Amino acid sequence: MAHINPYQTYQKQSVTTAKPEDLTFMLYQGLVKFIRLSKQSIENNKLLDSHQNNVKAQDILNELIVSLNKEYAVSKTLLPIYDYMKRRLIEANLKKSIEILEEIERFAIDLTETWSEAMKASVKG
């Protein structure tokens, strides 16, 4: 008999029932999380862990890229930002560069905060 992890069940349900704007917010939060984990892994000389977390951050950027709705002008602004962040993550992964990860982390935090504010404003408006 398989053991059911209630946290995983909750997490899966929250993703499958979330609104698109909430999913985007979750992706931004995950991006920040995996960049920080990659950075922390470099600091602890766990280079394989750093690589794996960096790739997860790249995967999130890929998801953000493919989910852009080209009908909105903001998508034309976000695409080059996401592309830049992804290229820099690849470079950080190759060089094991904490400095590059910190640069991209700042972008990811800014995107998360901006998205959060936009969600709040849309509820008020």
Secondary structure, 3 states (H helix, E strand, C coil): CCCCCHHHHHHHHHHHCCCHHHHHHHHHHHHHHHHHHHHHHHHCCCHHHHHHHHHHHHHHHHHHHHCCCCCCHHHHHHHHHHHHHHHHHHHHHHHCCHHHHHHHHHHHHHHHHHHHHHHHHHHHC
